[in-house]
Structures are given as C-alpha cells and as structure tokens.
C-alpha cells in the first residue's frame, strides 16, 4: 500500500498509509491531519482507483500547487509517485520515490557554474517562471561557493532575489547566536532605493520564527483576524510576509525574511518551496562560516613555541 510522506513543513518526516479515499487537512475529522496553520481544515482529497491516485483541492484558502500549476478547486488530477505537492507551507508526495525527488534541483542535475553557462540550460527553460527560478537557484548556489565574507555573500543573495522576484519589497537575513538566540547581525535591503525605514523587517515576525522554529507565511494580512501578529502587520502596512528559520545541524542560525508592502498574495506556494531550498543552503553556509571563524580564533590564541 502506498504512503504519503511529508517532505517539508512543520511536520516534516511523518508518513501515513493511504486508503482508497482519504481527506487531508488541518482539522481533526480528516483521515490525515497535518498541523500546519497554512493548510486548510479540509484541504485535499486523495482517491485510489485501481493502481492510480487522483487528488482534488477542496476549495482551500492557500491552494494546492502541483506539477507547475495551482489545481482549480474540485478538479481531479492524477498524481504520479514521487512528484511533490505543495499545500500551504507543507510539501507532500506519494510513494517511495519521494525523498529522491525532493533533493535540491541544482544538486540533482549536478549543475556547476561552467556547465550551466556552456550548456545553455537557461535557454532550454522557455517558461519564464521556471527559468527565473532556475536562474535564482544557480546564482545563489554560486555565491555561496565563492570565497567571500559571509555578509557579502548574503548581500549578493538578496540582490539576486530582488532582481528575479519583483513582488518582494524588502528582505533581510537576521543572524543569531545559536546559544543565546540573540541577534548578532542583520543584512537587509529594500527594493526601493533610499528606503530610510529604521528596520527592514518586522521584529515580531522574526521573533516568532526564531523562537518557534517554524515558518510564518501570510499571503493576505487583511483577511487574518484574532492574531496579534497580523494586527501588528496591519499597523506596519505590510500586505504579505514570508519568514523562514535558518537551521543547520539542528541549531538555529537565524531567519530569512521577505515582505511586500503594496501587494497581497506576494508569495505563492511555489515561492515557499523555492525559499525552503534557498534557506537550507544559506543556513549551511552560515554554519561553515562560523566554524571557520571559530577555528581561526582558536589558532590565534595558541601560544607560539618558536
């Protein structure tokens, strides 16, 4: 019997057996309950017909993203084993091949700087959205492998994101001390030149992400009621926000933050999956930079015997 695997999101790592017909959502009355605030109470139906599986979005608030497109509510689509499905902040898929399919895209095709430029792979991706996604991952990965100071690498990464995703107004990498979780450094930028805001991120959002180790993604602040965080965002005139924890080796390294001041639904489910990948790469780079810095400090403190 096939299983459903949760590959990303608050319940990453869990798996469930699939019957002939199962309902997936946040509510207790589902066959598969996923505790993710961005997943609707009744989000998805999965139905087995002989050896084939079909999914249907049940009119969810944040939609279901599959095979490059959102699924129209009520429309049934056949899903193949190992193909990721994004619901809210969670990525799920069916079958044993799931974990192989979720590997970071650039790693899976062994894309190097030279091979990418020589092969013309960007030209092969005619669809603009997919091409921009591929280009962003390539550029970020290249920046992370350069022998540059960490702050300069993060500044480059922000620059690439602003160039390729025009719906984002502000972005920041907030780095914390893994032991105390106090803010150690901030690298931030605004899409608008000359932005003189005292901080280019919402501190309440970042605090929730770092303390809870869970993402915060709000596509439309105006429709959220009864949440203190949403009220703060309304006061700050933030229309949509996405903030992900940067975690490496089970340690919190900080948070990656982006918001949109003039656009609701500034972030799609595809963006969330893309930024989860970017966040994993950045967190690893931050940890490596800290390990290198610690080793240098230790070496400097060793007394010379010469």
Backbone as CSV, one residue per row, in Angstrom:
resi,resn,N_x,N_y,N_z,CA_x,CA_y,CA_z,C_x,C_y,C_z
1,UNK,0.841,-1.193,0.000,0.000,0.000,0.000,0.877,1.244,0.000
2,UNK,0.530,2.223,-0.833,1.315,3.448,-0.932,1.201,4.263,0.345
3,UNK,2.196,5.123,0.561,2.203,6.004,1.716,2.325,7.452,1.254
4,UNK,1.830,8.342,2.080,2.008,9.770,1.869,3.108,10.248,2.794
5,UNK,4.087,10.965,2.238,5.233,11.463,3.004,5.168,12.980,3.088
6,UNK,5.510,13.529,4.260,5.628,14.972,4.430,7.105,15.317,4.325
7,UNK,7.461,16.045,3.273,8.862,16.311,2.963,9.356,17.642,3.498
8,UNK,8.453,18.589,3.680,8.815,19.900,4.216,7.626,20.472,4.968
9,UNK,7.925,21.346,5.935,6.864,21.955,6.713,6.982,21.585,8.183
10,UNK,6.024,22.042,9.014,6.098,21.799,10.457,6.159,20.325,10.850
11,UNK,5.588,19.431,10.021,5.561,18.006,10.374,6.455,17.173,9.442
12,UNK,7.515,17.792,8.970,8.437,17.112,8.065,8.928,15.794,8.664
13,UNK,8.925,14.734,7.853,9.410,13.435,8.304,8.317,12.430,8.595
14,UNK,7.094,12.878,8.799,5.991,11.947,9.072,5.515,11.283,7.783
15,UNK,4.903,10.116,7.925,4.321,9.442,6.768,3.039,8.739,7.201
16,UNK,2.142,8.485,6.230,0.829,7.905,6.522,0.473,6.891,5.443
17,UNK,-0.226,5.845,5.845,-0.752,4.903,4.866,-1.924,5.532,4.135
18,UNK,-2.044,5.187,2.853,-3.138,5.704,2.048,-4.173,4.623,1.797
19,UNK,-5.432,4.915,2.103,-6.521,4.020,1.774,-7.081,4.341,0.408
20,UNK,-8.296,3.834,0.120,-8.900,4.074,-1.184,-9.341,5.526,-1.350
21,UNK,-9.730,6.160,-0.255,-10.102,7.574,-0.301,-9.737,8.204,1.038
22,UNK,-8.901,9.239,1.008,-8.503,9.900,2.249,-8.634,11.409,2.074
23,UNK,-8.943,12.065,3.201,-9.025,13.516,3.224,-7.851,14.045,4.046
24,UNK,-7.244,15.106,3.521,-6.052,15.690,4.142,-6.356,17.136,4.523
25,UNK,-5.983,17.499,5.757,-6.210,18.873,6.187,-5.799,19.087,7.628
26,UNK,-6.067,20.282,8.134,-5.670,20.639,9.489,-6.668,20.152,10.530
27,UNK,-7.908,19.911,10.123,-8.962,19.540,11.062,-8.843,18.114,11.571
28,UNK,-9.414,17.872,12.749,-9.372,16.546,13.371,-10.169,15.509,12.595
29,UNK,-11.139,15.939,11.800,-12.022,14.992,11.107,-11.424,14.459,9.811
30,UNK,-10.152,14.774,9.536,-9.506,14.254,8.330,-8.884,12.883,8.586
31,UNK,-8.725,12.103,7.530,-8.007,10.828,7.645,-6.528,11.077,7.926
32,UNK,-5.982,12.137,7.324,-4.591,12.540,7.562,-4.610,13.991,8.032
33,UNK,-4.267,14.183,9.298,-4.247,15.535,9.854,-2.833,16.096,9.798
34,UNK,-2.687,17.291,9.225,-1.396,17.971,9.137,-1.486,19.264,9.935
35,UNK,-0.711,19.355,10.996,-0.744,20.526,11.870,0.110,21.620,11.248
36,UNK,-0.520,22.375,10.385,0.141,23.473,9.685,-0.922,24.551,9.499
37,UNK,-0.706,25.726,10.085,-1.718,26.777,10.066,-2.023,27.270,8.661
38,UNK,-1.125,27.028,7.709,-1.363,27.468,6.338,-2.115,26.416,5.518
39,UNK,-2.357,25.250,6.113,-3.171,24.206,5.489,-4.612,24.398,5.943
40,UNK,-5.573,24.311,5.024,-6.976,24.489,5.375,-7.490,23.312,6.196
41,UNK,-8.594,23.551,6.905,-9.161,22.480,7.749,-9.505,21.254,6.904
42,UNK,-10.043,21.457,5.742,-10.329,20.373,4.794,-9.663,20.792,3.490
43,UNK,-8.467,20.307,3.235,-7.658,20.869,2.151,-7.689,20.035,0.873
44,UNK,-7.527,18.723,1.019,-7.244,17.894,-0.157,-7.914,16.534,-0.032
45,UNK,-8.376,16.010,-1.162,-8.872,14.627,-1.227,-7.938,13.822,-2.117
46,UNK,-7.572,12.630,-1.650,-6.759,11.710,-2.445,-7.544,10.412,-2.615
47,UNK,-7.753,10.011,-3.844,-8.573,8.821,-4.110,-7.813,7.825,-4.973
48,UNK,-7.896,6.564,-4.573,-7.239,5.500,-5.329,-8.251,4.792,-6.224
49,UNK,-7.885,4.621,-7.501,-8.697,3.872,-8.450,-7.799,2.857,-9.121
50,UNK,-7.966,1.629,-8.724,-7.053,0.555,-9.111,-5.650,0.919,-8.645
51,UNK,-4.708,1.085,-9.544,-3.340,1.417,-9.139,-2.996,2.871,-9.418
52,UNK,-4.012,3.712,-9.590,-3.779,5.123,-9.893,-4.362,5.985,-8.779
53,UNK,-3.699,7.131,-8.526,-4.149,8.048,-7.479,-4.519,9.392,-8.092
54,UNK,-5.618,9.952,-7.577,-6.108,11.240,-8.045,-6.278,12.179,-6.852
55,UNK,-5.951,13.456,-7.058,-6.107,14.446,-5.995,-7.079,15.520,-6.447
56,UNK,-7.751,16.129,-5.469,-8.665,17.241,-5.737,-8.560,18.232,-4.591
57,UNK,-8.347,19.492,-4.927,-8.353,20.548,-3.919,-9.800,20.808,-3.500
58,UNK,-10.012,20.970,-2.205,-11.366,21.111,-1.655,-11.700,22.574,-1.357
59,UNK,-11.243,23.463,-2.216,-11.520,24.876,-2.015,-10.677,25.485,-0.910
60,UNK,-9.419,25.040,-0.786,-8.543,25.505,0.283,-8.213,26.989,0.124
61,UNK,-7.862,27.626,1.238,-7.566,29.069,1.226,-6.281,29.376,0.472
62,UNK,-5.220,28.596,0.716,-3.919,28.871,0.099,-3.649,28.051,-1.154
63,UNK,-4.594,27.193,-1.518,-4.472,26.456,-2.758,-3.563,25.235,-2.674
64,UNK,-3.566,24.469,-3.759,-2.726,23.276,-3.904,-1.912,23.433,-5.175
65,UNK,-0.596,23.331,-5.046,0.310,23.542,-6.177,0.909,22.198,-6.573
66,UNK,0.726,21.835,-7.858,1.176,20.521,-8.317,1.593,20.609,-9.776
67,UNK,2.761,20.028,-10.064,3.232,19.904,-11.442,3.277,21.261,-12.158
68,UNK,3.734,22.294,-11.434,3.929,23.601,-12.051,2.732,24.516,-12.067
69,UNK,1.601,24.084,-11.501,0.396,24.917,-11.538,-0.454,24.699,-10.295
70,UNK,-1.307,25.694,-10.012,-2.306,25.509,-8.973,-3.445,24.643,-9.510
71,UNK,-3.980,23.792,-8.652,-5.117,22.956,-9.036,-6.400,23.735,-8.776
72,UNK,-7.253,23.850,-9.776,-8.541,24.518,-9.584,-9.376,23.710,-8.594
73,UNK,-10.054,24.361,-7.649,-10.866,23.632,-6.660,-11.851,22.690,-7.333
74,UNK,-11.876,21.450,-6.844,-12.808,20.455,-7.358,-12.298,19.669,-8.547
75,UNK,-11.270,20.147,-9.209,-10.730,19.445,-10.379,-9.859,18.274,-9.932
76,UNK,-10.132,17.087,-10.455,-9.345,15.902,-10.114,-8.182,15.747,-11.093
77,UNK,-6.997,15.522,-10.539,-5.819,15.296,-11.365,-5.097,14.039,-10.894
78,UNK,-4.588,13.250,-11.839,-3.817,12.072,-11.463,-2.426,12.490,-11.020
79,UNK,-1.939,11.884,-9.948,-0.597,12.190,-9.450,0.262,10.940,-9.552
80,UNK,1.512,11.135,-9.936,2.458,10.040,-10.049,3.311,9.947,-8.792
81,UNK,3.877,8.792,-8.552,4.744,8.583,-7.402,5.955,9.502,-7.461
82,UNK,6.259,10.115,-6.326,7.466,10.910,-6.205,7.359,12.347,-6.662
83,UNK,6.171,12.793,-7.110,6.011,14.175,-7.561,5.508,15.025,-6.388
84,UNK,6.255,16.052,-5.965,5.859,16.854,-4.808,4.554,17.614,-5.047
85,UNK,3.777,17.738,-3.971,2.541,18.522,-3.962,2.674,19.517,-2.818
86,UNK,2.436,20.794,-3.089,2.569,21.822,-2.057,1.189,22.223,-1.567
87,UNK,0.950,22.084,-0.252,-0.285,22.552,0.368,0.108,23.459,1.538
88,UNK,-0.234,24.728,1.440,0.205,25.661,2.471,1.723,25.717,2.509
89,UNK,2.288,25.557,3.725,3.744,25.549,3.889,4.309,24.139,3.845
90,UNK,3.478,23.149,3.624,3.918,21.756,3.662,4.054,21.187,2.254
91,UNK,5.083,20.356,2.076,5.294,19.657,0.807,5.082,18.177,1.062
92,UNK,4.163,17.566,0.327,3.849,16.149,0.488,4.047,15.441,-0.844
93,UNK,4.151,14.118,-0.796,4.127,13.347,-2.040,3.836,11.888,-1.720
94,UNK,3.503,11.127,-2.759,3.100,9.735,-2.610,4.203,8.819,-3.099
95,UNK,4.401,7.703,-2.390,5.292,6.669,-2.883,6.712,6.753,-2.363
96,UNK,7.448,5.672,-2.598,8.802,5.537,-2.074,9.811,6.468,-2.749
97,UNK,9.498,6.943,-3.946,10.447,7.782,-4.655,10.461,9.231,-4.216
98,UNK,9.690,9.565,-3.181,9.530,10.973,-2.792,10.829,11.633,-2.372
99,UNK,11.594,10.978,-1.526,12.769,11.633,-0.970,13.803,11.931,-2.040
100,UNK,13.883,11.083,-3.053,14.817,11.350,-4.139,14.373,12.557,-4.954
101,UNK,13.049,12.704,-5.142,12.544,13.789,-5.963,12.685,15.154,-5.298
102,UNK,12.723,15.198,-3.971,12.757,16.478,-3.273,14.175,17.021,-3.120
103,UNK,15.198,16.272,-3.579,16.574,16.777,-3.490,16.669,18.123,-4.181
104,UNK,17.492,19.029,-3.666,17.626,20.333,-4.319,17.908,20.175,-5.802
105,UNK,17.205,20.953,-6.603,17.227,20.762,-8.047,18.630,20.867,-8.632
106,UNK,19.367,21.851,-8.208,20.693,22.024,-8.803,21.622,20.872,-8.478
107,UNK,21.513,20.358,-7.247,22.348,19.220,-6.865,21.980,17.991,-7.689
108,UNK,20.685,17.805,-7.942,20.240,16.585,-8.617,20.710,16.519,-10.066
109,UNK,20.916,17.696,-10.696,21.405,17.666,-12.073,22.881,18.024,-12.136
110,UNK,23.549,18.116,-10.967,24.973,18.398,-10.877,25.339,19.630,-11.707
111,UNK,24.567,20.694,-11.478,24.778,21.908,-12.240,25.936,22.698,-11.649
112,UNK,26.991,22.870,-12.411,28.118,23.691,-11.976,28.103,24.988,-12.763
113,UNK,28.863,25.961,-12.290,28.886,27.261,-12.949,29.270,27.115,-14.417
114,UNK,30.306,26.335,-14.706,30.785,26.235,-16.074,29.800,25.477,-16.953
115,UNK,29.292,24.358,-16.433,28.398,23.548,-17.256,27.109,24.284,-17.556
116,UNK,26.636,25.114,-16.607,25.396,25.855,-16.834,25.559,26.857,-17.961
117,UNK,26.681,27.570,-17.946,26.885,28.596,-18.961,27.149,27.976,-20.326
118,UNK,27.894,26.873,-20.350,28.258,26.252,-21.623,27.092,25.498,-22.259
119,UNK,26.257,24.903,-21.427,25.198,24.049,-21.963,24.001,24.837,-22.461
120,UNK,23.878,26.116,-22.022,22.721,26.917,-22.412,21.444,26.434,-21.768
121,UNK,21.556,25.900,-20.552,20.377,25.320,-19.900,19.294,26.351,-19.644
122,UNK,19.698,27.633,-19.430,18.682,28.657,-19.207,17.808,28.827,-20.450
123,UNK,18.399,28.661,-21.644,17.642,28.812,-22.880,16.658,27.662,-23.075
124,UNK,16.958,26.513,-22.473,16.079,25.360,-22.641,14.785,25.520,-21.852
125,UNK,14.822,26.337,-20.799,13.626,26.550,-19.976,12.900,27.785,-20.501
126,UNK,12.039,27.561,-21.460,11.368,28.674,-22.122,10.343,29.344,-21.212
127,UNK,9.701,28.570,-20.356,8.718,29.161,-19.455,9.416,30.143,-18.520
128,UNK,8.944,31.379,-18.486,9.656,32.440,-17.780,9.765,32.168,-16.281
129,UNK,8.677,31.677,-15.675,8.697,31.448,-14.234,9.720,30.387,-13.868
130,UNK,9.703,29.271,-14.568,10.653,28.200,-14.274,12.080,28.637,-14.563
131,UNK,12.281,29.409,-15.616,13.625,29.867,-15.956,14.161,30.785,-14.862
132,UNK,13.318,31.688,-14.361,13.752,32.613,-13.314,14.054,31.864,-12.026
133,UNK,13.265,30.838,-11.738,13.516,30.028,-10.540,14.862,29.315,-10.658
134,UNK,15.112,28.712,-11.805,16.368,28.012,-12.027,17.550,28.973,-11.935
135,UNK,17.387,30.149,-12.547,18.470,31.122,-12.549,18.777,31.602,-11.136
136,UNK,17.721,31.820,-10.330,17.932,32.272,-8.956,18.684,31.220,-8.145
137,UNK,18.271,29.961,-8.237,18.951,28.892,-7.507,20.409,28.783,-7.941
138,UNK,20.633,28.903,-9.227,22.001,28.818,-9.750,22.858,29.949,-9.199
139,UNK,22.342,31.180,-9.244,23.112,32.328,-8.782,23.386,32.267,-7.281
140,UNK,22.363,31.903,-6.506,22.561,31.802,-5.057,23.580,30.729,-4.726
141,UNK,23.465,29.574,-5.365,24.408,28.483,-5.112,25.826,28.887,-5.477
142,UNK,25.975,29.621,-6.577,27.295,30.081,-6.983,27.879,31.053,-5.966
143,UNK,27.037,31.982,-5.473,27.507,32.963,-4.484,27.963,32.276,-3.202
144,UNK,27.252,31.220,-2.808,27.579,30.537,-1.558,28.892,29.758,-1.644
145,UNK,29.339,29.479,-2.854,30.600,28.739,-3.007,31.794,29.671,-3.208
146,UNK,31.547,30.966,-3.337,32.647,31.913,-3.531,33.363,32.169,-2.207
147,UNK,34.636,32.421,-2.297,35.447,32.675,-1.100,35.350,34.151,-0.714
148,UNK,34.152,34.515,-0.184,33.868,35.898,0.178,33.407,35.970,1.626
149,UNK,33.525,37.127,2.279,32.967,37.289,3.628,31.475,36.979,3.621
150,UNK,30.986,36.427,4.729,29.592,35.995,4.801,28.632,37.136,4.483
151,UNK,28.846,38.312,5.046,27.928,39.428,4.804,27.837,39.778,3.325
152,UNK,28.965,39.695,2.637,28.961,39.998,1.211,28.179,38.951,0.426
153,UNK,28.294,37.703,0.840,27.531,36.631,0.195,26.031,36.840,0.398
154,UNK,25.641,37.213,1.616,24.223,37.429,1.899,23.691,38.647,1.149
155,UNK,24.499,39.685,1.033,24.092,40.859,0.264,23.877,40.482,-1.202
156,UNK,24.762,39.663,-1.752,24.609,39.196,-3.135,23.316,38.395,-3.290
157,UNK,23.061,37.530,-2.312,21.862,36.695,-2.375,20.604,37.556,-2.387
158,UNK,20.552,38.569,-1.522,19.406,39.479,-1.516,19.266,40.191,-2.861
159,UNK,20.375,40.611,-3.407,20.351,41.305,-4.692,19.767,40.420,-5.786
160,UNK,20.172,39.160,-5.818,19.651,38.236,-6.827,18.141,38.031,-6.658
161,UNK,17.707,37.906,-5.407,16.287,37.680,-5.139,15.456,38.871,-5.608
162,UNK,15.919,40.084,-5.324,15.196,41.270,-5.762,15.155,41.385,-7.275
163,UNK,16.228,41.001,-7.936,16.280,41.081,-9.396,15.276,40.149,-10.054
164,UNK,15.092,38.973,-9.456,14.315,37.928,-10.124,12.888,37.770,-9.615
165,UNK,12.574,38.307,-8.431,11.227,38.200,-7.884,10.730,39.603,-7.554
166,UNK,10.035,40.211,-8.514,9.643,41.600,-8.383,8.554,41.876,-7.368
167,UNK,7.893,40.848,-6.841,6.808,41.091,-5.885,7.323,41.389,-4.488
168,UNK,8.619,41.201,-4.244,9.203,41.417,-2.921,9.666,42.863,-2.791
169,UNK,9.305,43.514,-1.688,9.724,44.896,-1.437,10.933,44.983,-0.516
170,UNK,10.991,44.131,0.509,12.080,44.201,1.483,12.535,42.795,1.849
171,UNK,13.799,42.677,2.191,14.328,41.378,2.582,15.448,41.527,3.586
172,UNK,15.646,40.483,4.386,16.707,40.533,5.395,17.120,39.127,5.808
173,UNK,18.399,38.980,6.109,18.911,37.811,6.814,19.242,38.270,8.227
174,UNK,18.566,37.692,9.191,18.788,38.036,10.593,19.552,36.883,11.232
175,UNK,20.801,37.112,11.625,21.651,36.069,12.173,21.644,36.147,13.694
176,UNK,21.567,34.990,14.340,21.530,34.957,15.800,22.661,34.101,16.345
177,UNK,22.989,34.332,17.606,23.915,33.465,18.334,23.170,32.166,18.643
178,UNK,23.635,31.012,18.159,22.906,29.757,18.379,22.706,29.407,19.857
179,UNK,23.591,29.900,20.727,23.487,29.578,22.146,22.443,30.437,22.842
180,UNK,22.476,31.749,22.599,21.583,32.669,23.308,20.374,33.080,22.483
181,UNK,20.429,32.857,21.172,19.381,33.249,20.224,19.187,34.761,20.166
182,UNK,20.174,35.525,20.614,20.124,36.975,20.467,20.646,37.351,19.087
183,UNK,20.141,38.445,18.548,20.535,38.869,17.211,21.989,39.312,17.207
184,UNK,22.770,38.702,16.318,24.195,39.013,16.221,24.505,39.915,15.039
185,UNK,23.710,39.821,13.969,23.974,40.627,12.783,22.728,40.631,11.901
186,UNK,22.573,41.674,11.122,21.454,41.783,10.184,21.996,42.275,8.850
187,UNK,21.635,41.566,7.793,21.936,42.000,6.432,20.595,42.216,5.755
188,UNK,20.278,43.466,5.426,18.951,43.767,4.898,19.036,44.658,3.677
189,UNK,17.949,44.696,2.920,17.912,45.507,1.714,16.461,45.786,1.349
190,UNK,16.276,46.841,0.563,14.944,47.212,0.098,14.955,47.320,-1.414
191,UNK,13.838,46.952,-2.011,13.706,47.069,-3.456,13.657,48.529,-3.886
192,UNK,13.212,49.389,-2.954,13.091,50.813,-3.252,14.369,51.524,-2.828
193,UNK,15.111,52.120,-3.751,16.331,52.844,-3.386,16.030,53.972,-2.408
194,UNK,16.909,54.133,-1.417,16.742,55.221,-0.465,15.733,54.959,0.629
195,UNK,15.270,53.728,0.768,14.341,53.405,1.850,15.009,53.701,3.189
196,UNK,14.390,54.607,3.963,15.008,55.019,5.216,14.316,54.431,6.440
197,UNK,13.631,53.285,6.264,12.986,52.633,7.397,14.033,52.256,8.433
198,UNK,13.706,52.416,9.745,14.688,52.077,10.775,15.087,50.607,10.745
199,UNK,14.137,49.730,10.439,14.443,48.312,10.227,13.676,47.855,8.994
200,UNK,14.276,46.965,8.246,13.649,46.494,7.016,12.994,45.132,7.221
201,UNK,12.497,44.898,8.427,11.768,43.669,8.706,10.900,43.884,9.942
202,UNK,9.904,43.024,10.110,9.033,43.083,11.281,9.650,42.230,12.394
203,UNK,10.038,42.864,13.483,10.720,42.147,14.561,9.830,41.085,15.205
204,UNK,8.518,41.329,15.274,7.610,40.349,15.889,7.551,39.057,15.062
205,UNK,7.560,39.197,13.744,7.554,38.018,12.872,8.833,37.218,13.078
206,UNK,9.957,37.903,13.045,11.255,37.230,13.193,11.351,36.544,14.545
207,UNK,10.880,37.193,15.600,10.936,36.599,16.933,10.116,35.306,16.990
208,UNK,8.922,35.319,16.379,8.083,34.115,16.387,8.761,32.969,15.645
209,UNK,9.391,33.266,14.515,10.046,32.230,13.709,11.241,31.635,14.452
210,UNK,12.056,32.490,15.063,13.247,32.005,15.757,12.883,31.228,17.011
211,UNK,11.916,31.711,17.765,11.526,31.022,18.999,10.792,29.718,18.718
212,UNK,9.942,29.717,17.686,9.128,28.534,17.407,9.755,27.565,16.431
213,UNK,10.834,27.988,15.734,11.495,27.137,14.723,10.534,26.759,13.602
214,UNK,9.527,27.590,13.348,8.551,27.294,12.300,8.403,28.503,11.390
215,UNK,8.087,28.272,10.113,7.914,29.397,9.188,6.662,30.202,9.512
216,UNK,6.656,31.447,9.116,5.468,32.293,9.144,5.248,32.786,7.717
217,UNK,4.137,32.415,7.132,3.797,32.857,5.781,2.354,33.347,5.803
218,UNK,2.159,34.629,5.515,0.821,35.211,5.446,0.686,35.865,4.083
219,UNK,-0.197,35.318,3.253,-0.347,35.812,1.889,-1.174,37.093,1.824
220,UNK,-2.146,37.213,2.725,-3.025,38.381,2.725,-3.338,38.743,4.167
221,UNK,-2.630,39.720,4.691,-2.780,40.107,6.100,-4.195,40.568,6.400
222,UNK,-4.868,41.162,5.418,-6.181,41.767,5.652,-7.239,40.754,6.074
223,UNK,-7.086,39.497,5.675,-8.129,38.508,5.968,-7.881,37.768,7.281
224,UNK,-6.765,38.042,7.952,-6.450,37.364,9.206,-7.044,38.145,10.366
225,UNK,-7.825,37.471,11.183,-8.448,38.108,12.344,-8.064,37.360,13.618
226,UNK,-8.008,38.087,14.740,-7.774,37.461,16.036,-6.355,37.009,16.275
227,UNK,-5.403,37.551,15.532,-3.997,37.198,15.703,-3.220,38.480,15.955
228,UNK,-2.548,38.556,17.092,-1.806,39.775,17.440,-0.752,40.111,16.395
229,UNK,-0.127,39.075,15.835,0.900,39.305,14.835,0.316,39.965,13.596
230,UNK,-0.842,39.494,13.162,-1.493,40.082,11.993,-1.855,41.538,12.255
231,UNK,-2.292,41.841,13.464,-2.633,43.227,13.798,-1.395,44.118,13.722
232,UNK,-0.262,43.603,14.183,0.992,44.366,14.085,1.347,44.632,12.630
233,UNK,1.181,43.622,11.772,1.493,43.780,10.354,0.585,44.815,9.698
234,UNK,-0.675,44.844,10.100,-1.599,45.840,9.543,-1.161,47.248,9.918
235,UNK,-0.727,47.418,11.165,-0.248,48.734,11.607,0.969,49.161,10.789
236,UNK,1.845,48.196,10.487,3.054,48.484,9.712,2.784,48.549,8.209
237,UNK,1.529,48.317,7.813,1.111,48.357,6.407,1.840,47.322,5.563
238,UNK,2.066,46.168,6.152,2.649,45.037,5.435,1.506,44.175,4.916
239,UNK,1.465,43.963,3.605,0.357,43.226,2.996,0.572,41.717,3.025
240,UNK,1.801,41.288,2.817,2.102,39.855,2.852,3.534,39.673,3.338
241,UNK,3.794,38.538,3.982,5.105,38.321,4.589,5.459,36.846,4.534
242,UNK,6.737,36.570,4.387,7.251,35.203,4.436,8.556,35.224,5.213
243,UNK,8.635,34.410,6.256,9.841,34.346,7.076,10.106,32.888,7.430
244,UNK,11.318,32.420,7.159,11.671,31.014,7.378,12.855,30.923,8.332
245,UNK,12.848,29.933,9.230,14.014,29.751,10.107,15.201,29.200,9.330
246,UNK,16.393,29.630,9.688,17.632,29.101,9.110,18.216,28.119,10.115
247,UNK,18.115,26.836,9.824,18.524,25.793,10.757,19.545,24.896,10.084
248,UNK,20.655,24.641,10.789,21.687,23.734,10.283,22.201,22.908,11.446
249,UNK,22.302,21.605,11.234,22.754,20.689,12.300,21.929,20.884,13.569
250,UNK,20.624,21.057,13.392,19.659,21.209,14.492,19.854,22.481,15.299
251,UNK,20.702,23.390,14.831,20.906,24.662,15.525,20.289,25.797,14.728
252,UNK,19.664,26.719,15.441,19.080,27.878,14.794,20.170,28.886,14.458
253,UNK,20.266,29.238,13.193,21.272,30.196,12.729,20.694,31.596,12.568
254,UNK,19.366,31.675,12.451,18.713,32.961,12.257,17.436,32.784,11.468
255,UNK,17.093,33.814,10.697,15.867,33.784,9.910,16.072,34.509,8.589
256,UNK,15.303,34.094,7.602,15.293,34.728,6.284,13.924,35.366,6.114
257,UNK,13.885,36.674,5.858,12.638,37.440,5.913,12.414,38.200,4.616
258,UNK,11.156,38.180,4.119,10.766,38.974,2.960,9.328,39.442,3.148
259,UNK,9.052,40.665,2.706,7.663,41.126,2.774,7.318,41.972,1.559
260,UNK,6.043,42.240,1.429,5.515,43.056,0.352,4.612,44.110,0.965
261,UNK,4.884,45.368,0.675,4.139,46.464,1.281,2.938,46.886,0.439
262,UNK,2.954,46.567,-0.821,1.878,47.041,-1.681,1.088,45.964,-2.376
263,UNK,1.397,44.696,-2.095,0.745,43.620,-2.837,0.298,42.506,-1.888
264,UNK,-0.989,42.187,-1.917,-1.445,40.974,-1.245,-1.046,39.781,-2.100
265,UNK,-0.985,38.611,-1.475,-0.592,37.386,-2.170,0.739,37.595,-2.908
266,UNK,1.689,38.232,-2.207,3.004,38.473,-2.780,3.838,37.213,-2.887
267,UNK,3.373,36.121,-2.233,4.145,34.887,-2.235,3.224,33.726,-2.585
268,UNK,3.682,32.880,-3.490,2.908,31.703,-3.884,3.462,30.466,-3.190
269,UNK,2.729,29.371,-3.286,3.212,28.112,-2.715,4.525,27.695,-3.370
270,UNK,4.683,27.989,-4.664,5.929,27.669,-5.348,7.085,28.484,-4.763
271,UNK,6.814,29.743,-4.415,7.856,30.570,-3.798,8.307,29.969,-2.480
272,UNK,7.358,29.466,-1.695,7.684,28.885,-0.390,8.627,27.700,-0.564
273,UNK,8.298,26.805,-1.494,9.156,25.643,-1.736,10.545,26.082,-2.199
274,UNK,10.594,27.113,-3.047,11.871,27.631,-3.537,12.705,28.196,-2.391
275,UNK,12.076,28.969,-1.499,12.818,29.604,-0.417,13.206,28.615,0.682
276,UNK,12.466,27.534,0.831,12.897,26.475,1.747,14.250,25.931,1.275
277,UNK,14.363,25.700,-0.034,15.618,25.214,-0.618,16.735,26.232,-0.393
278,UNK,16.473,27.504,-0.715,17.483,28.546,-0.536,17.893,28.653,0.924
279,UNK,16.912,28.590,1.829,17.205,28.702,3.259,18.125,27.605,3.762
280,UNK,17.926,26.387,3.262,18.790,25.279,3.665,20.227,25.519,3.227
281,UNK,20.396,26.050,2.024,21.736,26.323,1.511,22.406,27.444,2.312
282,UNK,21.653,28.506,2.593,22.204,29.639,3.331,22.571,29.239,4.758
283,UNK,21.701,28.451,5.416,21.990,28.016,6.785,23.285,27.225,6.855
284,UNK,23.502,26.361,5.866,24.751,25.600,5.840,25.956,26.499,5.647
285,UNK,25.819,27.537,4.814,26.917,28.475,4.593,27.225,29.270,5.856
286,UNK,26.177,29.644,6.604,26.379,30.390,7.854,27.122,29.524,8.861
287,UNK,26.711,28.256,8.962,27.377,27.360,9.913,28.844,27.173,9.521
288,UNK,29.126,26.974,8.245,30.513,26.800,7.805,31.350,28.042,8.097
289,UNK,30.758,29.226,7.876,31.479,30.466,8.148,31.806,30.591,9.629
290,UNK,30.877,30.189,10.480,31.118,30.280,11.917,32.171,29.283,12.374
291,UNK,32.137,28.078,11.795,33.141,27.078,12.152,34.531,27.545,11.741
292,UNK,34.626,28.146,10.558,35.909,28.670,10.094,36.395,29.791,10.996
293,UNK,35.490,30.679,11.367,35.856,31.803,12.232,36.307,31.309,13.606
294,UNK,35.579,30.306,14.168,35.953,29.752,15.474,37.335,29.107,15.407
295,UNK,37.613,28.373,14.315,38.916,27.710,14.173,40.038,28.735,14.098
296,UNK,39.773,29.844,13.395,40.776,30.903,13.283,41.051,31.524,14.648
297,UNK,39.991,31.752,15.419,40.149,32.346,16.740,40.962,31.441,17.657
298,UNK,40.691,30.132,17.587,41.421,29.176,18.427,42.904,29.165,18.038
299,UNK,43.167,29.171,16.724,44.546,29.162,16.252,45.302,30.412,16.714
300,UNK,44.590,31.565,16.687,45.233,32.801,17.111,45.570,32.818,18.591
301,UNK,44.821,32.013,19.383,45.020,32.006,20.827,46.090,30.997,21.269
302,UNK,46.516,30.116,20.374,47.535,29.131,20.728,48.900,29.826,20.801
303,UNK,49.599,29.762,21.932,50.886,30.459,22.061,51.933,29.867,21.137
304,UNK,52.724,30.740,20.553,53.794,30.297,19.657,54.932,29.646,20.441
305,UNK,55.498,28.578,19.917,56.608,27.894,20.576,57.931,28.218,19.907
306,UNK,57.869,29.092,18.894,59.085,29.416,18.166,59.919,30.464,18.872
